[in-house]
Amino acid sequence: MKYIKPFNETDPNAGYVNGDPSASIQGSIPPAEAFEHPLRELDRAIGDSGQTQSSGNLAQLSAAIRRPLFSVDTGTVNSVVLTIPNWVHTEGRTVKARIGAGNTNTGAANVTIAPENAKPLTYPDGSSIIQGELPAGRVCEMLTTATGFVLVTPAIKITQSIYNSFYTIPGTYWRLDSPSNSVIANAQVFMANYGNKTATVGAGTVVDQTNGWVIIGPNDGGTYVLTASGAIDQPTTEEQVVIWYKPGNAGPGIALTIARNPYPAPGNNANDASVSAIARLAPGDSCFATYYQTNPNNSTFNMLNQPLSHFGGVRVAG
Protein backbone atom coordinates (compact mmCIF):
# COMPACT_ATOMS: atom_id res chain seq x y z
CA MET A 1 0.00 0.00 0.00
CA LYS A 2 1.28 3.45 -0.90
CA TYR A 3 0.75 6.80 0.79
CA ILE A 4 -2.20 8.69 -0.71
CA LYS A 5 -1.65 12.46 -0.86
CA PRO A 6 -4.45 15.02 -0.47
CA PHE A 7 -6.47 15.47 -3.63
CA ASN A 8 -5.71 19.21 -3.75
CA GLU A 9 -1.91 18.83 -3.50
CA THR A 10 0.70 18.16 -6.19
CA ASP A 11 3.55 17.07 -3.91
CA PRO A 12 3.30 13.24 -3.55
CA ASN A 13 4.55 13.55 0.04
CA ALA A 14 2.30 16.43 1.05
CA GLY A 15 0.70 16.08 4.47
CA TYR A 16 -2.89 16.58 5.47
CA VAL A 17 -3.89 19.88 7.10
CA ASN A 18 -7.02 20.97 8.89
CA GLY A 19 -9.02 23.80 7.38
CA ASP A 20 -9.27 27.06 9.31
CA PRO A 21 -11.54 29.64 7.63
CA SER A 22 -10.60 32.26 10.20
CA ALA A 23 -7.02 32.07 9.00
CA SER A 24 -7.97 31.53 5.33
CA ILE A 25 -6.45 27.99 5.44
CA GLN A 26 -8.06 25.51 3.10
CA GLY A 27 -8.32 22.01 4.50
CA SER A 28 -6.96 18.97 2.64
CA ILE A 29 -9.34 17.06 0.39
CA PRO A 30 -8.89 13.31 1.00
CA PRO A 31 -9.34 11.12 -2.09
CA ALA A 32 -11.53 8.02 -1.81
CA GLU A 33 -8.40 5.82 -1.98
CA ALA A 34 -7.16 7.34 1.28
CA PHE A 35 -10.06 5.58 3.02
CA GLU A 36 -10.49 2.49 0.87
CA HIS A 37 -6.87 1.31 0.61
CA PRO A 38 -6.11 1.11 4.37
CA LEU A 39 -9.44 -0.63 4.99
CA ARG A 40 -8.77 -3.23 2.32
CA GLU A 41 -5.19 -3.71 3.56
CA LEU A 42 -6.41 -4.35 7.10
CA ASP A 43 -9.16 -6.64 5.87
CA ARG A 44 -6.63 -8.68 3.88
CA ALA A 45 -4.21 -8.93 6.82
CA ILE A 46 -6.95 -10.26 9.08
CA GLY A 47 -8.20 -12.74 6.50
CA ASP A 48 -4.70 -14.01 5.64
CA SER A 49 -4.07 -14.73 9.32
CA GLY A 50 -6.85 -17.32 9.22
CA GLN A 51 -9.53 -15.24 10.95
CA THR A 52 -12.99 -14.43 9.68
CA GLN A 53 -13.44 -10.66 9.54
CA SER A 54 -16.03 -9.43 12.04
CA SER A 55 -17.38 -5.93 12.67
CA GLY A 56 -17.99 -6.95 16.28
CA ASN A 57 -14.32 -7.74 17.01
CA LEU A 58 -11.94 -4.80 17.08
CA ALA A 59 -8.91 -6.83 18.18
CA GLN A 60 -8.45 -8.87 15.00
CA LEU A 61 -5.54 -6.85 13.62
CA SER A 62 -3.65 -7.29 16.88
CA ALA A 63 -4.27 -11.03 16.74
CA ALA A 64 -3.13 -11.16 13.11
CA ILE A 65 0.15 -9.42 13.94
CA ARG A 66 0.91 -11.76 16.85
CA ARG A 67 -0.16 -14.96 15.10
CA PRO A 68 2.73 -16.84 13.38
CA LEU A 69 2.37 -17.90 9.79
CA PHE A 70 1.24 -21.53 9.70
CA SER A 71 0.60 -24.15 7.02
CA VAL A 72 0.27 -27.91 6.71
CA ASP A 73 2.87 -29.54 4.48
CA THR A 74 1.42 -31.02 1.28
CA GLY A 75 4.71 -31.96 -0.35
CA THR A 76 6.76 -35.14 -0.38
CA VAL A 77 9.73 -36.55 1.50
CA ASN A 78 12.55 -33.95 1.65
CA SER A 79 10.37 -31.42 -0.20
CA VAL A 80 8.12 -29.35 2.07
CA VAL A 81 5.31 -27.52 0.27
CA LEU A 82 3.36 -24.87 2.17
CA THR A 83 0.43 -22.60 1.28
CA ILE A 84 0.53 -19.07 2.71
CA PRO A 85 -1.67 -16.43 1.03
CA ASN A 86 0.17 -13.54 -0.64
CA TRP A 87 3.58 -14.91 0.33
CA VAL A 88 6.62 -12.75 -0.28
CA HIS A 89 9.98 -14.21 0.73
CA THR A 90 11.77 -11.62 2.85
CA GLU A 91 14.43 -12.13 5.51
CA GLY A 92 13.34 -12.53 9.12
CA ARG A 93 9.87 -14.05 8.77
CA THR A 94 8.81 -16.90 11.07
CA VAL A 95 6.89 -19.79 9.57
CA LYS A 96 5.46 -22.82 11.37
CA ALA A 97 4.63 -25.97 9.43
CA ARG A 98 3.12 -29.33 10.31
CA ILE A 99 5.02 -31.98 8.35
CA GLY A 100 2.70 -34.13 6.26
CA ALA A 101 1.94 -37.78 7.00
CA GLY A 102 4.67 -40.06 5.68
CA ASN A 103 6.99 -37.14 4.93
CA THR A 104 9.70 -37.64 7.56
CA ASN A 105 12.87 -36.42 5.86
CA THR A 106 15.64 -38.82 4.90
CA GLY A 107 18.29 -36.11 4.44
CA ALA A 108 18.67 -32.59 3.06
CA ALA A 109 15.34 -30.84 2.41
CA ASN A 110 13.89 -27.75 0.77
CA VAL A 111 10.78 -25.63 1.25
CA THR A 112 8.44 -24.25 -1.40
CA ILE A 113 5.89 -21.51 -0.74
CA ALA A 114 4.19 -20.29 -3.91
CA PRO A 115 4.86 -18.19 -5.88
CA GLU A 116 8.53 -18.64 -4.91
CA ASN A 117 10.67 -21.54 -6.10
CA ALA A 118 12.03 -24.20 -3.73
CA LYS A 119 14.59 -22.90 -1.24
CA PRO A 120 16.98 -24.90 0.99
CA LEU A 121 16.19 -25.63 4.63
CA THR A 122 19.36 -25.62 6.75
CA TYR A 123 20.67 -25.40 10.29
CA PRO A 124 21.78 -21.99 11.60
CA ASP A 125 25.37 -22.83 10.61
CA GLY A 126 24.27 -23.29 6.98
CA SER A 127 24.68 -27.08 6.89
CA SER A 128 21.94 -29.32 5.48
CA ILE A 129 19.53 -30.91 7.93
CA ILE A 130 20.01 -34.60 8.69
CA GLN A 131 17.69 -37.59 8.54
CA GLY A 132 14.68 -37.48 10.87
CA GLU A 133 14.84 -33.76 11.66
CA LEU A 134 11.35 -33.24 10.15
CA PRO A 135 9.21 -36.02 11.68
CA ALA A 136 5.83 -36.59 10.08
CA GLY A 137 3.07 -34.84 12.04
CA ARG A 138 5.43 -32.62 14.01
CA VAL A 139 5.12 -28.81 13.94
CA CYS A 140 8.46 -27.30 12.95
CA GLU A 141 9.45 -23.65 13.16
CA MET A 142 11.51 -21.99 10.42
CA LEU A 143 13.01 -18.55 9.96
CA THR A 144 13.53 -17.03 6.53
CA THR A 145 16.95 -15.89 5.38
CA ALA A 146 17.85 -13.97 2.23
CA THR A 147 18.23 -17.22 0.28
CA GLY A 148 16.26 -19.89 2.15
CA PHE A 149 15.03 -21.14 5.51
CA VAL A 150 16.71 -21.96 8.83
CA LEU A 151 15.24 -24.66 11.08
CA VAL A 152 14.64 -23.09 14.49
CA THR A 153 13.71 -26.39 16.21
CA PRO A 154 16.54 -28.85 15.33
CA ALA A 155 15.91 -31.55 17.95
CA ILE A 156 18.20 -34.19 16.43
CA LYS A 157 21.04 -31.76 15.71
CA ILE A 158 20.95 -30.53 19.30
CA THR A 159 20.93 -34.10 20.64
CA GLN A 160 23.79 -35.04 18.35
CA SER A 161 25.79 -32.00 19.42
CA ILE A 162 25.32 -32.78 23.13
CA TYR A 163 26.09 -36.45 22.61
CA ASN A 164 29.22 -35.90 20.54
CA SER A 165 30.58 -33.21 22.85
CA PHE A 166 31.38 -36.02 25.29
CA TYR A 167 33.06 -38.26 22.73
CA THR A 168 36.25 -36.23 23.04
CA ILE A 169 36.53 -36.31 26.83
CA PRO A 170 39.16 -38.91 27.94
CA GLY A 171 38.15 -41.38 30.59
CA THR A 172 34.39 -41.13 30.08
CA TYR A 173 33.59 -43.31 27.10
CA TRP A 174 33.43 -47.03 26.38
CA ARG A 175 32.08 -49.04 23.50
CA LEU A 176 31.39 -52.73 22.96
CA ASP A 177 30.73 -53.95 19.44
CA SER A 178 29.82 -57.27 18.00
CA PRO A 179 32.54 -58.69 15.73
CA SER A 180 29.94 -59.85 13.23
CA ASN A 181 27.16 -57.24 13.22
CA SER A 182 27.53 -53.60 12.25
CA VAL A 183 25.82 -50.71 13.99
CA ILE A 184 22.70 -49.68 12.08
CA ALA A 185 22.77 -46.38 10.20
CA ASN A 186 20.11 -44.65 12.31
CA ALA A 187 22.11 -45.32 15.49
CA GLN A 188 25.25 -43.89 13.91
CA VAL A 189 23.45 -40.58 13.29
CA PHE A 190 24.11 -39.78 16.95
CA MET A 191 27.73 -40.94 16.85
CA ALA A 192 29.71 -38.63 14.57
CA ASN A 193 33.02 -40.06 15.83
CA TYR A 194 31.75 -43.64 16.01
CA GLY A 195 34.06 -45.04 13.37
CA ASN A 196 37.34 -44.02 15.02
CA LYS A 197 36.48 -43.87 18.72
CA THR A 198 37.70 -46.57 21.11
CA ALA A 199 37.11 -47.14 24.82
CA THR A 200 38.76 -44.55 27.05
CA VAL A 201 38.11 -45.40 30.69
CA GLY A 202 39.74 -44.79 34.02
CA ALA A 203 41.83 -47.28 35.95
CA GLY A 204 39.76 -50.06 37.47
CA THR A 205 36.88 -49.96 34.98
CA VAL A 206 36.47 -53.38 33.35
CA VAL A 207 35.26 -53.48 29.76
CA ASP A 208 34.56 -57.11 28.87
CA GLN A 209 34.33 -57.29 25.09
CA THR A 210 33.76 -61.06 25.06
CA ASN A 211 30.79 -61.16 27.42
CA GLY A 212 29.47 -57.69 26.67
CA TRP A 213 29.42 -56.03 30.07
CA VAL A 214 31.17 -53.22 31.96
CA ILE A 215 32.05 -52.80 35.66
CA ILE A 216 32.48 -49.16 36.68
CA GLY A 217 35.84 -48.39 38.29
CA PRO A 218 36.55 -46.14 41.30
CA ASN A 219 37.13 -43.04 39.16
CA ASP A 220 34.39 -43.48 36.57
CA GLY A 221 31.17 -43.18 38.58
CA GLY A 222 28.64 -40.67 37.29
CA THR A 223 25.65 -40.13 35.03
CA TYR A 224 25.84 -42.03 31.74
CA VAL A 225 23.98 -42.04 28.46
CA LEU A 226 23.81 -45.71 27.50
CA THR A 227 23.01 -46.85 23.96
CA ALA A 228 22.40 -50.26 22.41
CA SER A 229 21.29 -51.41 18.98
CA GLY A 230 20.17 -54.77 17.67
CA ALA A 231 21.33 -56.37 14.46
CA ILE A 232 19.05 -57.28 11.58
CA ASP A 233 16.52 -59.69 12.99
CA GLN A 234 15.31 -63.00 11.65
CA PRO A 235 12.24 -63.08 9.39
CA THR A 236 8.91 -63.13 11.27
CA THR A 237 10.50 -62.71 14.70
CA GLU A 238 9.75 -60.14 17.37
CA GLU A 239 12.85 -58.54 18.84
CA GLN A 240 13.64 -56.61 21.99
CA VAL A 241 16.82 -54.81 23.03
CA VAL A 242 17.19 -54.27 26.79
CA ILE A 243 19.76 -52.27 28.79
CA TRP A 244 20.41 -53.57 32.32
CA TYR A 245 22.47 -52.61 35.33
CA LYS A 246 23.46 -54.35 38.56
CA PRO A 247 24.01 -52.18 41.63
CA GLY A 248 27.28 -53.32 43.13
CA ASN A 249 27.51 -55.95 40.35
CA ALA A 250 25.16 -58.19 42.34
CA GLY A 251 21.78 -59.71 41.73
CA PRO A 252 19.97 -60.54 38.47
CA GLY A 253 20.06 -57.01 37.06
CA ILE A 254 17.52 -54.22 36.73
CA ALA A 255 16.08 -53.35 33.32
CA LEU A 256 16.59 -49.64 32.54
CA THR A 257 14.83 -49.46 29.19
CA ILE A 258 13.48 -51.69 26.43
CA ALA A 259 13.19 -51.20 22.67
CA ARG A 260 10.69 -53.51 21.01
CA ASN A 261 10.01 -54.18 17.34
CA PRO A 262 6.92 -56.23 16.42
CA TYR A 263 6.89 -59.20 14.11
CA PRO A 264 7.82 -58.00 10.60
CA ALA A 265 6.14 -59.25 7.48
CA PRO A 266 7.33 -62.67 6.25
CA GLY A 267 10.63 -62.37 4.45
CA ASN A 268 11.39 -58.93 5.92
CA ASN A 269 14.61 -59.19 7.91
CA ALA A 270 15.52 -55.50 7.96
CA ASN A 271 13.69 -54.57 11.15
CA ASP A 272 16.10 -53.06 13.69
CA ALA A 273 15.75 -51.81 17.24
CA SER A 274 17.85 -49.21 19.05
CA VAL A 275 17.49 -47.94 22.58
CA SER A 276 19.06 -45.42 24.93
CA ALA A 277 18.87 -44.71 28.65
CA ILE A 278 20.26 -42.29 31.22
CA ALA A 279 21.57 -43.97 34.39
CA ARG A 280 23.53 -43.05 37.46
CA LEU A 281 26.32 -45.65 37.80
CA ALA A 282 28.40 -45.79 40.96
CA PRO A 283 31.83 -47.43 41.28
CA GLY A 284 31.31 -51.18 41.44
CA ASP A 285 28.06 -51.16 39.44
CA SER A 286 27.90 -53.14 36.21
CA CYS A 287 25.78 -52.74 33.10
CA PHE A 288 25.12 -54.75 29.97
CA ALA A 289 22.63 -55.11 27.11
CA THR A 290 20.73 -58.10 25.76
CA TYR A 291 18.81 -59.03 22.67
CA TYR A 292 15.70 -61.20 22.62
CA GLN A 293 13.90 -63.00 19.83
CA THR A 294 10.55 -64.00 21.19
CA ASN A 295 9.15 -66.44 18.69
CA PRO A 296 9.59 -70.13 19.71
CA ASN A 297 11.75 -71.05 16.74
CA ASN A 298 14.66 -68.77 17.61
CA SER A 299 17.02 -68.25 20.51
CA THR A 300 15.29 -66.43 23.37
CA PHE A 301 18.42 -64.89 24.87
CA ASN A 302 21.41 -63.66 22.87
CA MET A 303 24.27 -61.59 24.26
CA LEU A 304 26.46 -58.97 22.61
CA ASN A 305 28.46 -61.26 20.35
CA GLN A 306 25.27 -62.72 18.95
CA PRO A 307 22.71 -60.50 17.14
CA LEU A 308 23.27 -57.42 19.36
CA SER A 309 25.58 -55.10 17.43
CA HIS A 310 26.47 -52.27 19.82
CA PHE A 311 26.48 -51.34 23.49
CA GLY A 312 28.12 -48.11 24.62
CA GLY A 313 28.22 -45.55 27.40
CA VAL A 314 29.14 -41.87 27.60
CA ARG A 315 29.57 -40.21 30.99
CA VAL A 316 27.86 -36.82 30.81
CA ALA A 317 28.22 -35.78 34.44
CA GLY A 318 30.41 -36.77 37.36
TIKEVO-632155 format. One record per residue (C-alpha): x, y, z; residue number from 1. Coordinates in nm, 4 decimals. Example, Ala and Ser with C-alpha at 12.3 -4.5 7.8 and 13.67 -1.06 7.14 Angstrom:
// TIKEVO-632155
PT        c1        c2        c3    k
PT    1.2300   -0.4500    0.7800    1
PT    1.3670   -0.1060    0.7140    2
This chain:
// TIKEVO-632155
PT        c1        c2        c3    k
PT    0.0000    0.0000    0.0000    1
PT    0.1277    0.3454   -0.0895    2
PT    0.0746    0.6798    0.0788    3
PT   -0.2202    0.8691   -0.0708    4
PT   -0.1650    1.2458   -0.0857    5
PT   -0.4448    1.5023   -0.0474    6
PT   -0.6467    1.5474   -0.3633    7
PT   -0.5708    1.9209   -0.3748    8
PT   -0.1910    1.8835   -0.3499    9
PT    0.0702    1.8158   -0.6187   10
PT    0.3547    1.7066   -0.3911   11
PT    0.3297    1.3238   -0.3554   12
PT    0.4549    1.3549    0.0044   13
PT    0.2300    1.6431    0.1052   14
PT    0.0705    1.6083    0.4466   15
PT   -0.2894    1.6578    0.5472   16
PT   -0.3886    1.9885    0.7097   17
PT   -0.7023    2.0975    0.8891   18
PT   -0.9018    2.3803    0.7381   19
PT   -0.9265    2.7060    0.9311   20
PT   -1.1535    2.9643    0.7631   21
PT   -1.0599    3.2260    1.0203   22
PT   -0.7020    3.2071    0.8998   23
PT   -0.7966    3.1527    0.5329   24
PT   -0.6454    2.7987    0.5438   25
PT   -0.8062    2.5505    0.3098   26
PT   -0.8319    2.2008    0.4501   27
PT   -0.6959    1.8974    0.2645   28
PT   -0.9344    1.7063    0.0388   29
PT   -0.8893    1.3309    0.1002   30
PT   -0.9341    1.1120   -0.2088   31
PT   -1.1529    0.8018   -0.1811   32
PT   -0.8401    0.5820   -0.1981   33
PT   -0.7159    0.7342    0.1283   34
PT   -1.0061    0.5584    0.3018   35
PT   -1.0487    0.2488    0.0869   36
PT   -0.6867    0.1312    0.0610   37
PT   -0.6114    0.1108    0.4366   38
PT   -0.9440   -0.0628    0.4990   39
PT   -0.8766   -0.3231    0.2318   40
PT   -0.5195   -0.3711    0.3560   41
PT   -0.6410   -0.4353    0.7104   42
PT   -0.9165   -0.6636    0.5867   43
PT   -0.6629   -0.8682    0.3883   44
PT   -0.4207   -0.8932    0.6815   45
PT   -0.6953   -1.0258    0.9085   46
PT   -0.8196   -1.2739    0.6503   47
PT   -0.4696   -1.4006    0.5639   48
PT   -0.4072   -1.4728    0.9319   49
PT   -0.6851   -1.7317    0.9222   50
PT   -0.9528   -1.5240    1.0950   51
PT   -1.2995   -1.4434    0.9678   52
PT   -1.3437   -1.0662    0.9543   53
PT   -1.6034   -0.9431    1.2039   54
PT   -1.7381   -0.5929    1.2670   55
PT   -1.7986   -0.6946    1.6276   56
PT   -1.4323   -0.7742    1.7012   57
PT   -1.1941   -0.4804    1.7083   58
PT   -0.8912   -0.6835    1.8176   59
PT   -0.8449   -0.8867    1.4995   60
PT   -0.5544   -0.6847    1.3624   61
PT   -0.3649   -0.7287    1.6877   62
PT   -0.4269   -1.1025    1.6738   63
PT   -0.3134   -1.1155    1.3106   64
PT    0.0151   -0.9415    1.3939   65
PT    0.0909   -1.1762    1.6846   66
PT   -0.0157   -1.4962    1.5102   67
PT    0.2726   -1.6840    1.3384   68
PT    0.2371   -1.7902    0.9786   69
PT    0.1242   -2.1530    0.9703   70
PT    0.0600   -2.4148    0.7024   71
PT    0.0268   -2.7907    0.6712   72
PT    0.2870   -2.9544    0.4479   73
PT    0.1418   -3.1021    0.1278   74
PT    0.4709   -3.1960   -0.0353   75
PT    0.6758   -3.5139   -0.0383   76
PT    0.9728   -3.6555    0.1498   77
PT    1.2548   -3.3949    0.1646   78
PT    1.0365   -3.1417   -0.0197   79
PT    0.8119   -2.9349    0.2075   80
PT    0.5315   -2.7518    0.0265   81
PT    0.3357   -2.4865    0.2165   82
PT    0.0431   -2.2598    0.1279   83
PT    0.0530   -1.9073    0.2713   84
PT   -0.1665   -1.6427    0.1032   85
PT    0.0171   -1.3536   -0.0637   86
PT    0.3577   -1.4912    0.0329   87
PT    0.6624   -1.2746   -0.0284   88
PT    0.9983   -1.4207    0.0734   89
PT    1.1774   -1.1617    0.2847   90
PT    1.4426   -1.2134    0.5506   91
PT    1.3345   -1.2532    0.9123   92
PT    0.9866   -1.4046    0.8769   93
PT    0.8814   -1.6902    1.1075   94
PT    0.6888   -1.9791    0.9569   95
PT    0.5463   -2.2819    1.1369   96
PT    0.4635   -2.5965    0.9432   97
PT    0.3119   -2.9325    1.0309   98
PT    0.5023   -3.1978    0.8351   99
PT    0.2702   -3.4134    0.6264  100
PT    0.1937   -3.7782    0.6996  101
PT    0.4668   -4.0060    0.5683  102
PT    0.6988   -3.7141    0.4933  103
PT    0.9704   -3.7636    0.7561  104
PT    1.2867   -3.6422    0.5860  105
PT    1.5641   -3.8820    0.4903  106
PT    1.8287   -3.6109    0.4436  107
PT    1.8673   -3.2590    0.3063  108
PT    1.5345   -3.0837    0.2410  109
PT    1.3892   -2.7747    0.0772  110
PT    1.0777   -2.5627    0.1253  111
PT    0.8439   -2.4253   -0.1403  112
PT    0.5892   -2.1508   -0.0736  113
PT    0.4186   -2.0290   -0.3909  114
PT    0.4856   -1.8191   -0.5882  115
PT    0.8530   -1.8636   -0.4905  116
PT    1.0668   -2.1535   -0.6095  117
PT    1.2026   -2.4199   -0.3729  118
PT    1.4591   -2.2904   -0.1237  119
PT    1.6977   -2.4901    0.0993  120
PT    1.6194   -2.5627    0.4630  121
PT    1.9363   -2.5619    0.6749  122
PT    2.0674   -2.5403    1.0290  123
PT    2.1777   -2.1991    1.1605  124
PT    2.5372   -2.2826    1.0609  125
PT    2.4271   -2.3294    0.6984  126
PT    2.4679   -2.7082    0.6887  127
PT    2.1945   -2.9319    0.5481  128
PT    1.9528   -3.0913    0.7931  129
PT    2.0014   -3.4602    0.8691  130
PT    1.7688   -3.7587    0.8545  131
PT    1.4676   -3.7476    1.0869  132
PT    1.4838   -3.3758    1.1655  133
PT    1.1352   -3.3243    1.0147  134
PT    0.9211   -3.6023    1.1680  135
PT    0.5826   -3.6589    1.0076  136
PT    0.3073   -3.4844    1.2045  137
PT    0.5426   -3.2615    1.4007  138
PT    0.5118   -2.8810    1.3941  139
PT    0.8462   -2.7299    1.2952  140
PT    0.9451   -2.3646    1.3159  141
PT    1.1507   -2.1994    1.0425  142
PT    1.3006   -1.8552    0.9955  143
PT    1.3531   -1.7035    0.6528  144
PT    1.6952   -1.5892    0.5377  145
PT    1.7846   -1.3972    0.2232  146
PT    1.8227   -1.7219    0.0285  147
PT    1.6264   -1.9887    0.2147  148
PT    1.5027   -2.1135    0.5507  149
PT    1.6711   -2.1960    0.8828  150
PT    1.5236   -2.4656    1.1076  151
PT    1.4643   -2.3089    1.4492  152
PT    1.3712   -2.6388    1.6208  153
PT    1.6535   -2.8854    1.5327  154
PT    1.5909   -3.1548    1.7954  155
PT    1.8195   -3.4186    1.6431  156
PT    2.1040   -3.1765    1.5708  157
PT    2.0949   -3.0528    1.9304  158
PT    2.0933   -3.4101    2.0643  159
PT    2.3793   -3.5036    1.8351  160
PT    2.5789   -3.1995    1.9423  161
PT    2.5324   -3.2777    2.3129  162
PT    2.6093   -3.6453    2.2615  163
PT    2.9219   -3.5899    2.0544  164
PT    3.0580   -3.3211    2.2853  165
PT    3.1382   -3.6022    2.5288  166
PT    3.3056   -3.8258    2.2725  167
PT    3.6253   -3.6226    2.3036  168
PT    3.6526   -3.6314    2.6834  169
PT    3.9162   -3.8912    2.7940  170
PT    3.8149   -4.1384    3.0587  171
PT    3.4388   -4.1126    3.0085  172
PT    3.3594   -4.3313    2.7104  173
PT    3.3432   -4.7034    2.6382  174
PT    3.2080   -4.9044    2.3504  175
PT    3.1389   -5.2731    2.2960  176
PT    3.0726   -5.3949    1.9440  177
PT    2.9821   -5.7271    1.7999  178
PT    3.2544   -5.8694    1.5731  179
PT    2.9944   -5.9854    1.3227  180
PT    2.7163   -5.7240    1.3220  181
PT    2.7533   -5.3597    1.2249  182
PT    2.5822   -5.0705    1.3988  183
PT    2.2701   -4.9682    1.2082  184
PT    2.2773   -4.6384    1.0198  185
PT    2.0113   -4.4654    1.2314  186
PT    2.2108   -4.5324    1.5489  187
PT    2.5245   -4.3886    1.3914  188
PT    2.3449   -4.0585    1.3293  189
PT    2.4112   -3.9776    1.6949  190
PT    2.7728   -4.0939    1.6851  191
PT    2.9711   -3.8634    1.4573  192
PT    3.3017   -4.0057    1.5835  193
PT    3.1751   -4.3635    1.6014  194
PT    3.4056   -4.5040    1.3369  195
PT    3.7338   -4.4024    1.5016  196
PT    3.6479   -4.3870    1.8719  197
PT    3.7705   -4.6567    2.1109  198
PT    3.7112   -4.7142    2.4816  199
PT    3.8761   -4.4548    2.7052  200
PT    3.8113   -4.5399    3.0689  201
PT    3.9740   -4.4789    3.4025  202
PT    4.1835   -4.7278    3.5947  203
PT    3.9756   -5.0058    3.7469  204
PT    3.6885   -4.9960    3.4981  205
PT    3.6472   -5.3375    3.3353  206
PT    3.5261   -5.3478    2.9760  207
PT    3.4562   -5.7110    2.8870  208
PT    3.4326   -5.7293    2.5091  209
PT    3.3756   -6.1060    2.5056  210
PT    3.0786   -6.1159    2.7417  211
PT    2.9472   -5.7687    2.6671  212
PT    2.9422   -5.6034    3.0066  213
PT    3.1169   -5.3215    3.1963  214
PT    3.2045   -5.2803    3.5656  215
PT    3.2479   -4.9162    3.6682  216
PT    3.5845   -4.8394    3.8293  217
PT    3.6546   -4.6144    4.1299  218
PT    3.7134   -4.3037    3.9156  219
PT    3.4390   -4.3476    3.6569  220
PT    3.1171   -4.3181    3.8577  221
PT    2.8642   -4.0673    3.7288  222
PT    2.5648   -4.0126    3.5030  223
PT    2.5836   -4.2029    3.1744  224
PT    2.3978   -4.2037    2.8463  225
PT    2.3809   -4.5706    2.7497  226
PT    2.3011   -4.6847    2.3958  227
PT    2.2399   -5.0256    2.2410  228
PT    2.1285   -5.1411    1.8980  229
PT    2.0167   -5.4775    1.7666  230
PT    2.1330   -5.6372    1.4463  231
PT    1.9046   -5.7282    1.1578  232
PT    1.6523   -5.9695    1.2986  233
PT    1.5313   -6.3005    1.1649  234
PT    1.2242   -6.3076    0.9390  235
PT    0.8907   -6.3126    1.1266  236
PT    1.0498   -6.2707    1.4698  237
PT    0.9752   -6.0137    1.7370  238
PT    1.2850   -5.8537    1.8836  239
PT    1.3640   -5.6606    2.1990  240
PT    1.6820   -5.4810    2.3032  241
PT    1.7193   -5.4270    2.6789  242
PT    1.9762   -5.2266    2.8788  243
PT    2.0413   -5.3570    3.2316  244
PT    2.2471   -5.2614    3.5327  245
PT    2.3462   -5.4350    3.8556  246
PT    2.4011   -5.2180    4.1627  247
PT    2.7278   -5.3323    4.3130  248
PT    2.7507   -5.5947    4.0352  249
PT    2.5156   -5.8185    4.2341  250
PT    2.1780   -5.9713    4.1726  251
PT    1.9967   -6.0542    3.8474  252
PT    2.0061   -5.7010    3.7056  253
PT    1.7520   -5.4224    3.6732  254
PT    1.6076   -5.3348    3.3316  255
PT    1.6588   -4.9643    3.2545  256
PT    1.4834   -4.9461    2.9188  257
PT    1.3484   -5.1687    2.6432  258
PT    1.3188   -5.1200    2.2672  259
PT    1.0689   -5.3508    2.1005  260
PT    1.0007   -5.4182    1.7339  261
PT    0.6924   -5.6233    1.6421  262
PT    0.6890   -5.9201    1.4107  263
PT    0.7821   -5.8002    1.0598  264
PT    0.6143   -5.9252    0.7478  265
PT    0.7329   -6.2672    0.6255  266
PT    1.0628   -6.2371    0.4448  267
PT    1.1394   -5.8934    0.5922  268
PT    1.4613   -5.9190    0.7910  269
PT    1.5522   -5.5501    0.7961  270
PT    1.3687   -5.4574    1.1147  271
PT    1.6096   -5.3065    1.3694  272
PT    1.5748   -5.1811    1.7239  273
PT    1.7850   -4.9212    1.9049  274
PT    1.7485   -4.7943    2.2577  275
PT    1.9062   -4.5420    2.4930  276
PT    1.8873   -4.4715    2.8652  277
PT    2.0262   -4.2291    3.1224  278
PT    2.1567   -4.3966    3.4386  279
PT    2.3532   -4.3046    3.7461  280
PT    2.6320   -4.5650    3.7796  281
PT    2.8401   -4.5794    4.0959  282
PT    3.1829   -4.7429    4.1280  283
PT    3.1309   -5.1182    4.1440  284
PT    2.8062   -5.1157    3.9442  285
PT    2.7900   -5.3140    3.6213  286
PT    2.5783   -5.2738    3.3103  287
PT    2.5122   -5.4748    2.9972  288
PT    2.2626   -5.5107    2.7115  289
PT    2.0733   -5.8103    2.5761  290
PT    1.8811   -5.9027    2.2672  291
PT    1.5698   -6.1202    2.2619  292
PT    1.3904   -6.3002    1.9829  293
PT    1.0549   -6.4005    2.1189  294
PT    0.9146   -6.6444    1.8690  295
PT    0.9586   -7.0126    1.9712  296
PT    1.1745   -7.1050    1.6738  297
PT    1.4661   -6.8766    1.7611  298
PT    1.7019   -6.8255    2.0508  299
PT    1.5294   -6.6427    2.3373  300
PT    1.8419   -6.4885    2.4868  301
PT    2.1409   -6.3662    2.2872  302
PT    2.4269   -6.1592    2.4258  303
PT    2.6464   -5.8968    2.2608  304
PT    2.8463   -6.1262    2.0347  305
PT    2.5272   -6.2724    1.8952  306
PT    2.2710   -6.0499    1.7141  307
PT    2.3266   -5.7415    1.9355  308
PT    2.5580   -5.5098    1.7427  309
PT    2.6465   -5.2270    1.9817  310
PT    2.6478   -5.1338    2.3486  311
PT    2.8121   -4.8112    2.4623  312
PT    2.8225   -4.5553    2.7397  313
PT    2.9144   -4.1874    2.7599  314
PT    2.9570   -4.0211    3.0991  315
PT    2.7859   -3.6820    3.0808  316
PT    2.8225   -3.5780    3.4439  317
PT    3.0412   -3.6771    3.7357  318
